[in-house]
Amino acid sequence: GKITYIESRKILLSSTESTISIPLLMYQRSNKNTCIHQKPQVRQGKCIKKGQILADGAATVEGELALGKNVLVAYMPWEGYNFEDAVLISERLVYEEIYTSFHIRKYEIQTHMTNQGPETITKEIPHLEAHLLRNLD
């Protein structure tokens, strides 16, 4: 078939008999609250063969399984054998965001009618400093 149209949400594949729309997931939440995002790996106007990779996802790079990266870590038990232990990693892994992950959570709330009218949702909480409220929507 031939790729006739590409956008971030779908790929259109035309053959002599029909046109197929292939949907791509874009920033969807998985069952583990991680992000599923598929990126097209073909170009518009190109002919493709059966079994050719059309899009990459979170666990693939150019159609190859890519589950992670190898890293050297140190395990440090604290004063012998107990539960307060640690795993040491390089500071570079943190600064370069090598192991940064993207999680999506969905929260739903309901408002009710009160005697004073409908409830309002606000980030204004009395007696709290501004830096404690900065991440609230």
Stockholm file with secondary structure:
# STOCKHOLM 1.0

chainA/1-137         GKITYIESRKILLSSTESTISIPLLMYQRSNKNTCIHQKPQVRQGKCIKKGQILADGAATVEGELALGKNVLVAYMPWEGYNFEDAVLISERLVYEEIYTSFHIRKYEIQTHMTNQGPETITKEIPHLEAHLLRNLD
#=GR chainA/1-137 SS CEEEEECSSEEEEECSSCEEEEECCCSEECTTSBEECCEECSCTTCBCCTTCCCEECTTEETTEECCCCCCCCEEECSSSSSSCCEEECCHHHHHTTTTCCCBCCCCCCCCCEETTEECCCCSCCTTCCHHHHTTCC
#=GC SS_cons         CEEEEECSSEEEEECSSCEEEEECCCSEECTTSBEECCEECSCTTCBCCTTCCCEECTTEETTEECCCCCCCCEEECSSSSSSCCEEECCHHHHHTTTTCCCBCCCCCCCCCEETTEECCCCSCCTTCCHHHHTTCC
//
